[in-house]
Structure formats: structure tokens, C-alpha cells
């Protein structure tokens, strides 16, 4: 473990606002707990509510008045524990947002985060009695205000004015503004934009802790392929986590438990080597131009990654390492690569754009891409079906034809082809053809191993799908091997936190162990039964031999 750090400020995403706890970001039960002053934030327990809101104190004038069956909460007094005890971790993080229109329901997440940073700073200054002028905290984080577009700058100024007025309205006469207050707040917003980190939780699409032997692992019509997806539940500022640089091939894995950020090295890092994590796009998930565009738009820099390289054998004792340049920039490097591939004695074939490098036939690239997209959409229609119990055979046949078409148009190790194979595996698992499901799942894993590496976290999640399919087939050896490999990868990325980050892995392990025990029990029982039958047959033959009359000879 390289680093663990708690968030400085955080906010739950709008998509999870009604389903997840606003403090620990876990899924809330049916009986949620509300903030005592407003109804937007919900919590999974009283403890989370107190951590987020602070202690609720009652004075002699406080009472609950029931008017027309409604509770008057105006007289509730909310006391921030942070204001009373500086060393306390309790923080009334949204107390300044309570009442009226909740800030998070009106303002963008970045602006709300900036407001919460300012609220912490103001309350600390009030507690330390360091004046009554609104300035801005020094977060010591980088910003790219000078690289923002005029429209983005104008938007930041407007939001800064709104935020400043809201803070003044809440703190009233406690603080006054200076000429620099607005500009400092604009820079704070720019810092939030490029330094906020998305908090993601792993969610099993088949029930997580509710997985049982009878759901998802039978060979009947209700069998499904176990799958997992990342859910972006919140956005936060991590002071220590913001100092790590980006790499499209990171050597550090970031994961979250509640609000805490964990950084774990996934490979041996030599002394003096940079420690880098991924800001989102990674090699294998996006092409180089897409990764650079995403990083430029969100973080105002382009990665300096070089694309993958291949080892080409030019003889029994000579291997040439060839880089694969950006295909959007056709230049002399691409010609050199093509010439090396097609070197025949002393003759060198000319390589031209839009010609097949294998058979030299001319290709209509735009038509090929459109044809591939149509074939892909036909396969993705299987995902749109609510149930696959009675899927017409013609639909499956069309999907298989589309898959063969995509294989002819796409590179054998294309990410798009891997996703199509995965969709086919899920479809066959739902209709009960587990053999075909395993075939397509293994094909998807083979492609992903080329795009990433055999111990990448993506491979582990795909192996979990293969485990669920093998369980349905009753293939104990294959199931144990796939699960053991997945667990080894998860251990590399999560260490001892695997059980609490990915609880469904423990459920699968118990299921595999129970299945193995049952198979072993039936095997032993059948062996004992066969042995008993053989002993009975032997005893019966001996008894018959003892009862048989002895034959005697007579002289003729």
C-alpha cells in the first residue's frame, strides 16, 4: 500500500442522490435517515448522519410542533462538532447549504465543491478568530485558468459571483468581501475542475452479496453470467492524491472504500522511478488520439505515451522491434513498417493508403466502418431484450452472422470485437447454451490479454464471468483454475481489501467450494456403492459355488 488519504471535500453524483448514502456512498436500505434540516441528503444510518451533519443539540425552547400533521423543524439547532472540537472528524459539510433550494440541486458539482472548501475555510477562520474578510484557501493545487476558453472563463466568473453571494447570505455579517475575493474564488473553481477525482464503487450486476447457488449458476433458464461494473458515486478532492501524475499505463491502482482513497502499486517500482496513476483513459481502452483528446479537454495536457510495439521475426536469428504509429497521421514511418512486412528477397512492395497489406486489394474504409457498425448494432440488440427465454432462433443466427462479418472487418485484437464477443457470451448464457457462452467468453478474454496484459484488472473481471459459466456447466477443474487466477489478480490490485471491495468474490469462492464438496461426496458415494455391489456379487458367487452338487464318475 503506497497511500491512503481521506477526502478534503466531496459531493455525491446526481445519479446516485436517491440511492446512495451521502456520507459513506454505499447503497441505502429501505429505511433511510434524512438530514434534520433539509430533505435532499439521505444516509444509511444514524452514524453517517451524525458524521455528515454534526451533533443535534436541543435547547429549552426547542420543540416539535405538529401543525396539520407536519413537523416544524425550524427550531432544530444543528451544532457542528468541528466548530467545538478542532480535532474531531465530524464535519457539517452541507450545513451552509441547508434551507431553501439545496445548492447541489441547482449548482454544478464543481461549484458545490468550491463552496464546501470555502465553508470549511471560513469556519476555521471564525474558530481561530483570524479576521472577517472572505479570501480564499491556498490548496496548493495546480490550475489551468489561462488555458480555458473564453466561454469557460465567463462561466466561472458567473458561478463565482453566485457562490460569493450565497456564502455572504449564509454567514451574513461574519465576513466581508475584498476586491480580490472574486478573482481568488475563480481560481479556486479552476483548481477544483482539474483536481477533483471521481469516487467509483464496484457493483455486481447479479446481486452482489445476494448471489446464491440457485441464482446465476444453474444450467436452467434463469442462469445468468456474473458481471461487474464501475459505478461513479461521488466526486471529491484528495490533497495527496492530486500530486500523482497520469500515465496511460499506470503502475498504481486507485480504489475507494467509503470516502477513503487507496493507492496500491501493481508492479515493482524501482527507486527513483515515477509513481503514476490513470486519470481515466488507459492504453487498451482508447486509441491514442482519443486518449489525448480526452486528457486535453479535461486536464489541459496531452499524454506523451508511445503506442504499442510488435516484434517481427525476419529470420531464424533476427527479430525487429517495430513501433505502431498513429494511423491518423500517415507518414514515412507507416511506409517503413509496411515495407518491412512485405520484404521479399530484394523486392520491396509499395504500400499505399486504403490497400490491404495482405492481399493488396483496394478497400473502401468508410464503407467497411459503416458495415461493421451495422453488424455491431445487430448484436447489441440482444442487450435490449428484457428476457431471453423465448428468443427467436433467427435472431441468434443473425447475431452469429454479424459476428463473422465483424471478424472479417476488424482487427483480430480489436476492443470492439472483444465487446461483441462478450455480448454474445451473455446472450448464450441467458438462453441456456453454456457451451457457446464459454466459447465466446474465452474469445473475449484472449483479445483483452493482447490489448492489456494477462494480469490486468480487466482480465480478472472477465474471468469472473467465465467462472459463473463454468459453474453452470459443472466443470469443477476449469472453474477452480479461472477463479484462482482472478483472485490472484484481485489480490495484486486490492491486497487484503478484496473481501470488502468485491464481496461477490467470496460468495463465488464459497459456491465453488460447496460444489466441489458435493461432487467429491457423490464421487465417494458412487465408489462405495460400486464397491458394495461388487462385494455382494462376489459373496453371491461364493454362496452359489458352495451349494452346487459335486459330480462323480461311473464305470461304463
GULUMZA-845742 format. One record per residue: x, y, z of N, C-alpha, C in turn. Coordinates in pm, whole numbers, plus 50000, padded with zeros to 5 digits. Last residue first. Layout:
N
XYZXYZXYZ
...
END
This chain:
556
481814025548293480924021548187480834006748174
481834038748616482474029848517481464025248416
481174073348677480734059248686481434051148577
482134102948875482214094648754481744080148778
480244130349018481074118149035481044109948908
480034165449111479804154949010480744142949033
478524181249382479794176449327479524164749231
476104208449354476464194249381477774190349314
476494242149495476434233849374476844219249406
476924257549721475684249849713475654240249593
479324270849671479264261449783478044252449772
478634287649456479654277149436479614266849547
476854304949576476374295849471477364284449448
478594318649744477484310749800476974300649699
480244331349560480814321449653479734312549711
478394348549437479054338049358479654327349447
477724364849653476684356449591477314345249509
480134377249702479574368549805478534359249745
480354392049462481364381949497480844372149601
478144408849480478224399349369479224388149400
478884423049708477684414849711477704404449599
481164435949609481304426549721480084417449730
479994451649409480984441549371481154431249482
478414468149568477774459249470478724448049429
480384481749710479434473249780478754463449687
481654495549504482434485849581481504476249655
479584512149424480104502249329480884491249403
479334526949662478194519049612478664508249516
481804539049677481414529649783480264520749737
481604554849446482654544849457482314534349562
479454570949510479304561749396480384550949401
480544585049727479344576649746479204566449634
482634598449605482934588549708481754579049729
481074614649434482094605649379482424594649479
479524628849609478844619649517479844609849457
481624643249735480754634349813480074624049722
482684657649523483544647849591482704637949671
480484673649467480984664549364481844653649426
480314687649708479194679049666479644668949561
482744701149705482464691549812481334682049772
482404717449480483474707349478483234696749586
480314733649571480104725049455481154713949450
481614746349782480464737749810480194728349693
483554760449634483974750649734482834740949766
481944777149475482854767549410483264756649509
480714792049679479914784049587480754773349520
482894804749795482104795249875481274786249786
483664820349574484594810649630483854800149713
481424836849538481784827249434482714816449488
481604851349776480414843249750480714832749644
484014864549737483894854949846482694845749828
483214880849527484284871049503484254860349612
481414898749629480864887749550481924877149521
482824919349750482274908549834481754896649754
485174938049692484504928849599483914917149677
485904952249920485684959449795484884950949697
486174933050119485194943750140484944951950014
488004914850006486754909950064485724921050081
490254929949928489404923449827488044919949884
492094940950096490784947550089489844941049989
494604929850083493664923850178492274930150175
494894939149738495504934049859494474927849952
494044949149495493334953349615493964948549745
495764939749295495214953149283494574958249412
496514914049373497544923449328497034937749331
494074902449420494974904249534496074914249498
493094900849159492434909749255493344912549376
494844880949064494884894449006494244904449102
494064859349222495464863649226495594877949170
491384856349147491704860449284493144865449296
491724847248882491054860148908491404865249048
492944822348931493664832648854493054846548879
490914809449071492214811349134493014822249063
488914808748876488714816548997490034819249068
490054791548685489714805248648489554814048771
490334767848841491504774148780491234788748745
487694761848914488694764549018489904771848961
486554757448657486054767948747487084771748851
487974735548559488064748448489487624759948578
487134716348749488554719448730488734733048665
484274715448728484944719248852486384723448833
481824722548540483234719448513484054724248632
479144728148537479614717948630481044713848607
478084748148391478404735948318478854724748411
477874767748582476634762648521476874749748447
480574771948627479744766448734478454760748678
481294783848387481814770448418481034763848532
479994808548422479584799648314480054785348342
481354819348639479914817048651479404807648542
483954820848528483694812348644482204809148656
483634840248332483924826448291483664816648405
483274862348495482194858148406482394843648362
485784863148607484634860648694483434856348611
487314870248388487454856648440486304853248535
486684896948367486204887848264486304873348310
488014906548594486564907848586485974898748478
490674900648517490084894348635488564895048631
491084917548300491094903048278490434895848396
491134942348425490064939348329489944924348307
493524942248564492284940948640491104937648549
496084921748412495344934348423494014931948493
497744900648356497414903348496496704916648515
498204899848078497484888748143497074891348286
497374932647951498364922447982497654911848066
495714945147684496254949147814497454940047843
495344933247435495204947747448495824952847578
495684906247486496574912747390496534928047406
493644901247663495024898447706496044904647612
491434906247506491784915947610493204913647663
491364882747350491604895847287492084905947391
490834863447544492034862247461492384875647396
488334871447637489484872047726490794871647647
486734865347412486844879147459488074880947547
486994837647405487474845647292487664860247332
485724830647642487164828047629487764835947514
483124838047567483774844547681485294842647675
482574820347361482684834647330483344842347445
482624795747504483444797647385483644812547357
480664799147700482074797747738483004800347620
478394800147537478724811547622480194811047662
478354774747428478614786047339479004798547420
477784761447669478974757947592479354769447498
475334771247755476524774947828477824771547753
472564781247660473604774147585474954777947646
470664796647788470954783447843471974775447767
470154822447731469274812647665469594798447708
472174834447882470774836747918469824826747852
474484826747750474294822747889472834824147930
474154839447506474074824747510473894819647653
474494866247594473244861847531473094846747537
477114866347691475994869347781474674864447724
478504860947453478604851847568477454853947664
477874883547303477404870447257477454860347372
479244902847453477784903647439477204890347394
481874894147411481314894247547479794894847543
482154898747139482254885047190481654884147330
481964926847145480954918947074480964904547123
484284933247284482984936847342481854929147276
486204924047103486134918247237484784921147302
485764941446890485494927146871485384920047006
486614965447004485214964046962484844949346944
489314960747035488494961947156487014960347121
490884936646823490174949346838489344949246966
492494916446726492624920446866492004934346888
491934913546453491644902246545491734905846692
490254942346326491504935846362491204924646461
487254937946127488024943346238489334935846257
486144923545916486364937845900487274943746007
485824897345989486484899945862486874914745846
484444899946228485774893946232486554896346102
482004909546136482884918646211484304913146215
480994886046024481244897745938482204907446006
480654870146246481594865946143481954877446051
478664885646372479954883646436481014879446334
476534882846197477124896146215478504895046279
475984856046234476424860646103477094874246113
475144857146501476334849446467476874853446330
472824872846471473924877746554475224870346522
471244856146315471694868946260472874874546340
470824835546501471524832646375472054845446312
469364848946695470674843646730471494840846604
467094853846539467834865046597469244860746637
466144829046475466644837346365467454849046420
465124819046706466404813746660467004822346550
463774842846935463684835646806465064831046760
463794836547278464394844247170464264836347040
462544832047532461954827447406462484835847290
464234842547728463704829047742463214823447609
465384866747764465864858747651465364844447659
464064898747836464174884547870464574876847745
464474923947732464284922547876464424908147921
466884933247495465784924147528465694922447678
469184947347458467954955047479466774946147517
471164929447397471194935747529469884942747562
470654923347135470414912947234470414918747375
471564944646993470114943747015469774933247119
474204940846948473854948047069472344948447094
474074929046696474444920746812474024927546941
473384950846540472514939046540472814930146661
475574967746580474264971646634473294959946638
477544954046433477654955246579476324958746642
476654957846174476724944246227476804944446379
476964985446156475624979446142475614965346200
479734987946186478844994046285477444988246278
480644974945955480984969646086480054975146194
479694992445761479214978645762479484972245898
481155015445822479685015745832479115001645840
483745005845768483395010245902481885010345922
483535000445493483854989545586483474993345728
483055025845389482025015545374482255004145474
485485038045454484235043545509483115033345501
487325022345306487365022445451486065027545512
487455001645064486645013545089486465014645240
490554989344947489504988945047488775002345050
492154968744702491774982044749490564981044841
494464942244780493214946944719492834960444781
496714931044895496904942544807495634947144737
496584911745089496274907444951496394918644849
497734926445312497914912145293497734908145147
497114952545333498534949345344498804934545321
494814967645116495054957045213496534953345213
494805002845091495044989945026495354979645134
494665028145203493405021445167493615008745085
497855040245082496675041145171495475033945112
500375016244981499545028144956498375028445052
503555004644955502375004445040501615017445019
505384985544723504944998744766503644997544844
507604959344806506304963544755505964977444807
510794951644710510014958544812508714963344748
513074925244663511944933044609511144938944723
514954908344753515384922244731514244930944681
512934888844943514314889244893514734903844876
510464908445029510644895344966511984895644890
508914925245275510214923945212510354909645159
506644933145407506494927145274507834926345200
507284944645650506384933145650506404925845516
508844966045570509474955245644508614942645644
506904982145450507964976445368508664964945438
505334989845669504774981445564505834974845480
507185005845806506634993945869506084984445763
507615026245619508735017745660508235004845723
505105037945607505655031445488506785021945525
504935048645864503995038145826504495030645702
506945068045845507095057045939506175045445904
506025087145667507065077945621507235066045714
502485088145748503765094045716504765083345674
499355096445854500045087445762501345094145719
497865098846125498915107046065499755097945976
496215080046223495565092146173496565101546105
497765060346327497305058346190496585070646135
500655064846501499275069246496498775068646352
502775035246470502485049646480500995052446474
504185010746636502955012646560502535027146571
507574999546600506555007546668505365009146577
509174968546597508534979046517507494986346600
512084950746625511034957246703510474968946625
513034920646471512994935246462511814940546544
515234894146504513914899146539513964914346540
517014867546370516894882146372515444886046400
517314840846323518114846646431517984861846439
515594833446119515744824646233516444831246350
513774863146026514654851946000514794843546126
512364883446122512804884745983513754873345945
509674887746333510794878846302511114879946153
508804915246515508634908646387509874900446357
507084926546785508344920146750508104912046622
505544958746822505464944446792506864939446758
504224982947052505184978646951505074963646935
501765008447121502344995147136503364992247026
502685043747131501785032547109502525019247123
503775063947397504025058047267503145045847253
502525092647569502655078147555502995074347411
502195117647664503355115347577503585100447556
498975133147669499935123247717501055121447615
498325167347694498285155447611499335145747661
496265187847905497565183047861497345170647775
493835195648028494655205447956496095200747933
491935179348134493065182748221494095191948153
489855176647947489545176348091490675181448179
490925178847691489665185547722489425186647873
493245163147708493355177347675492105184847716
492215137847760493075144147859493205159147834
490775133447521490095133347650490915140547756
492845134547328491735143947322491025144947457
494415112747404494985126247407493895136847404
492615091747361493145094347494493685108547505
492205093747084491065095547175491545098747317
494795088446981494155101446957492995104247053
495165061047088496005072247129495345085747100
492045045047174493185047247088493925059747133
491185030847495491015040847390492245040747299
491895007947632490515012547639490205022547529
494575005347562493694993747550492234997747555
495705028247797496025020747676495215007947673
493055047247949494235038847955494475032447818
491465075648093491775067447975493075059747991
491915083148391490715078348322491065069648205
494295089248498493235099048516491935094848448
496225064848662495485068648542494395078648578
499425071648823498105065348815497405070248690
502835066248899501825072348814500525064448821
505905073849014504705066649055503525073348987
509095071548850507855078748881506735069348921
512015058749020511055058248909509775065548947
513525058449248513705069549157512765069649039
513595023549265513865036149335514155047049232
511075006649073512465009049111512595022549180
508324988449154508745001849111510155004349163
506494960849051507694965249125508154978549067
502954967849037504184961948987505364967049069
500934981149152500574968749083501794961949021
500524998249457501394995349343501024981849283
497615015549550498425003349566499245001149439
495825038349731496715036949616497645025249641
492595047149830493715037949849494515037349719
490565070849985491285067149863492465058349900
487475070050155488935069050161489505064250028
484775069550176485385081750123486895080650107
484315036450105483625048050158484245060450096
487165029849942486265023650039485635034950118
488545028349615487915035849723487145026549815
491665028149429490325023249460489835029949587
494185028449186493415036249284492055029849304
497315014349124495865012649112495165020249223
500225021848940499495023049066498005021649037
501375023948700501925013648787501295013948926
499535029148392499915032548529500535020748603
499615038348104499975025048155500455026848298
499085064448084498125055448018498425040848050
499475083848375500085075248276499005066548214
499765114448561498995104648483499905096148396
501095120348895500965122748752500185111448685
499845130649210500355119849125500105123148978
498635149749363500025152249326500615141249239
496135142649446496215151849332497645154049285
496335127749679496115120749553496265129449430
496495147649875497685139649843497535132649708
493845158549858495025167049851496265159049811
491105151449682492105144749765493405152349750
487815159449638489165165049632490045157549731
485285141149453485955146049574487305152149541
482175126849375483305134749325483945141449445
480485094749344480755107749404481955114349337
479975071649199479035075549303479265089449358
480085053548924480625066248972479635072149072
480595019848920479555029948937480205042448995
481704994348709482085005348796480955015648800
480324961048714480574973848651480984984148755
480294926348642480564937048736480784949948659
478464895548610479214906748555479304917748658
477654862348554478014872048656478864883048594
475124853448343476564854648353476894865648452
472424832548457472954844848401474464844948421
469724810348445471174812048458471604824848391
467124803548415467394815548494468884818148511
467024779548272466734792048202467044804448281
469824760548409468454762348363468264776148303
472084754248536472074752048392470694754048334
473054779148776472374766848736472404765748585
474014802648865474964792048848474284778748812
472054822048903473204825448823474144813848797
470944810449194470774822049108472064824649033
471524789449357470344788049272470124800049182
473664797549506473864786649410472714785949312
473554833949509473434820649569473654810149462
474104867649579474354856349489474254843249565
473914889149742472734880649734472944868649642
476124904849721476064895849836474894886249828
475424908949389476484910649488476404900349599
473514908549187473064908349324474124909549429
474594909948938473764898248970473484897349118
476344930048894475054931148826474134919548855
478184944249153477844932049082476464933449022
480144972849147478804967549170478584955049086
482554993049296482304981449212480944975649248
482625028649284482425016349360482135005049261
484575058249259483845047349193483765035449287
484915091949260484875080449351483995069749286
486945112649066485695105149071485825093249164
488505141749184488645127549150487295120749164
489595174349093488595165649155488715151549099
491365189948949491905181649058490875172749125
490225206648765491275197548716491815188348825
488225220548909487925214348780488955203748742
489475232249130488525221049151488315213349021
490885252849006491605241949073490715229749092
488765268848923489655262948822490475251448882
487805276849173486945268749086487785261848978
489985292349252489635280349328488755271049245
489815313149068490965304049061490705291249140
487455324649165487515319549027488675309749012
488265332949416487255322449407487225316449267
490035353149347490545341449418489565329849411
488255371149232489295365049148489865352649215
486685378049460486085371949343487125364749258
488535389349640487755377649678487215370349556
489815412849585490455400549538489625388049564
488325432049706488385432249560488965419249505
486535415049971487525424449921487515423849768
483695411450189484455408250068485485419150039
483195399350526483055409550423483975405950307
481445379550767482525381750673482175392850577
479315380650939480555374850990481735377850898
476885389250854477845399550891479165394050941
476265360950669475755374350697476885383950734
476605334950598477405339750709477085354150748
474675333750387474635324350499475385329850619
475315354750216473955354050271473895344650391
477915348650148477655360750225476285360350289
477405325549998478205324750121477985336950210
475935336349786475335326049872476085325050005
477815353649672476585359149729475915349149823
479695334949584480085345049682478865351149750
478235320849393478735313949511479095323849622
477785340649201476645334049267477095327649398
480455346249129479605356849184478435350849261
481215321149028481925326649144481105337749209
479555318748806479345309848920480055314949045
480735339148648479315339848687479045331148809
483345329448618483115342248684481675343548732
482885305748477483495305048610483265318048686
481885316148235481025307748319481555307048462
484175328748138482985336648169482045329048262
485805306248097486205316648193484995324948236
484365293047897484565286548025484965296548133
484545311947691483225308147742483345301647879
487325312847643486625324747694485255321447753
488855282247770488235290247663487555302447723
491885279447962490455277647943489935286547831
494475285648018494235277347901492745275047874
494465299848253494935306848134494705298848007
493645280648440492725291348403493145298248273
494485256448548494775259748408493815270448359
496205248848858495015252448782495435256248640
497365228149129497555234549001496205238348940
497185235949477496875227249365496995235049235
497205248249726498465243949667498245233649557
495075259549845495075244949837496375239449779
494455284850037495555280949949495655265749947
491165298750042492195289950097493255286649993
490475333450013490345320049956491445311350013
488565356150187489625354950086489455341450019
486535376450360486485364450276487625365150175
487395387350679487435390450536487455377450457
487695388350953486345386350897486305390150750
490125372251173489595382651086488285378851025
490615348151314491635354151226491035364051128
489555329851508489465344451524490545351651442
489345303251475490675308051515490715323151535
486695302051393487085295051515488425300151566
486825316351156485965321051265486385314851397
488535300051013488975313551046488115319451159
486885277650988488165276451058488685290251100
484815287850839484535283550976485835281751055
486175293050595485555303950671485335299950816
486955267250514487965277650538487405288950625
484515254250481485485249150577486495259950615
483485270750277482795269950406483725264550514
485255265750064485175279150123484525278850260
484655239050015486025242850053486005256450122
481995242149941482305234650063483735237150110
482275256449702481555262349815481855255249945
483585237549546484265250049578483605256949697
481505218649530482755215149596483535227649636
479685233849381479325229649517480575225849595
481115235549144480815247849217480435244549362
481205208949058482455216249083482215228649167
478455202849022479215196449129480505204049161
476325231948962477155220448920478005215249035
473335239849155474665243049102475395230549057
470945227149241470905238449148472245240549079
471325207549424470235205449328470215216149219
473295217049588473635206049500472545203149397
471885236549740472885240449641473155229449540
468405236149781469685229849814470675232649702
466475263249852466895254349744468285248949776
465875263250206465645268650072466015258349966
468295245050394467255255150387467125260650247
471865240250383470525236350429469555248150418
474395247750328473515245850212472085242750254
475845247950556475625260950494474685260050375
476035220450598475195228350686474875241950624
477495201250473476505208250391475595217250476
479285191850663479785195650532478765203150447
480105193050954478795196250896479025201350755
482115167651055482115179950977480735182050917
484195149651270482835153351234482855166651162
486675145951365486485143251223485075146651177
488155169451589487105159851557487005158051406
489875189151655490465176351619489415165851579
488285211151731489015211551605489565198051560
485215212151853486445204651877487225203551747
483315230551760483575229551904484895222451932
483235228951488483345242251546483695241451694
482885201751450484165207451412484335221251475
480245197651515481255193051609482615198951577
477775221351471478895214451407479915210451511
474505218151560475795222751608476895214651543
471345228751489472415219951442473745225751485
468285229451638469575236151640470655226251601
464995232851522466105223751549467415231351541
463005249251448463595252151577464695242351616
462045239751209462755252551207463475255251338
460515217851176461915215551208462705228551217
457425207951245458145220451226459585218451273
455745182651077456695185551183457425198451149
452215179151022453565181450972454455185551089
449505177851087450235165351072451635167251013
448945205151130448355197951017449165185450981
451725207451312450695215851253450195209051127
453435200251584452705193451480451565202451433
456625208751680455245213151674454565206451556
459075200751898458485196751771457005200451772
461325224952038460225215252048459775211751909
463475244752228463305236052112462165226252136
464025259152447462965264552363462685255652242
466155246652562464885246452635463725251652552
467765228452289467735238052398466345238352459
469615201552161468295206852191468425217052304
471775192851890471565196952029470195203252045
473225169151700471975176751709471725180051856
476505169451558475595165651665474375174851667
476785166451200477225171151331476215166851436
476355156950944475615168750988476215174751114
478045134650903477895144750799477295157750852
477935119651137479235122951080479125134350980
475195116751165475915124851263477295128651211
474685099750945474035112850954474795121951049
476145077251010476555085050893475925099050897
474615069351234476035072651249476515081151132
472155062851134472255074551221473705078951236
472515053050787472415050550930472495063651006
472535061550529472205047450551472035044350698
470915092250438472025084850498471565070650528
470375119550212469895107750282471105099850330
469685153650132470665143250169470005131750245
467015166950114467745161549999468775151050038
465735178850322465305165350286466085159550170
467095195650611466625195450472466395180850433
467585191250879467255204750837466795205650692
468285164950933467215170951012466795184850966
468595142450661469175153850731468055160750808
467235109350714467345122150644468115132250728
467775075450657467795086150756468045099250682
465725048750520466825058250516466675068650627
464815019150492464545029050597465705038850608
466035004150287464695009850266464385020850367
469545014250267468445004650286467105011550264
471775027150011470985028950133469925018050144
475055019049913473635018749881472825019050010
477575042750020477085029149999475585029849968
478575067650088478355064849946477975050349918
478835078750336479735067650305479605062750162
477055101950289478305102550365479275091350326
474795097550148475535109650114476805111150198
474065065650019474285073850137475165085750101
472075062649721473285060449798473385070249914
469785069749584470015055449607471205052649698
469535095849512468375089549576468615075049615
472005102149395471505110249505470365103449581
473215091549178473185083249298472555090349417
473125111448986472525098548952472395089449074
474575132249100473125133549091472455120149061
477115121649332476645124749198475115124949195
478085138149635477535126549567477025130649429
481135153549712479715155149682479255142949605
483735165749933483145155949843481675159249821
486975175450052485545178050035485025168149933
489115157750113489035171150172487605176150168
489135122750188488805133950101488745147050179
491995105550318490585108950321490345121450236
494335081550192494005095250233492495097350226
497065060450168495635061350199495375075550243
499595046049965498995057850026497525055250056
500715021049899501515033149889500935044749968
500844988150000500005000050000500885012450000
END
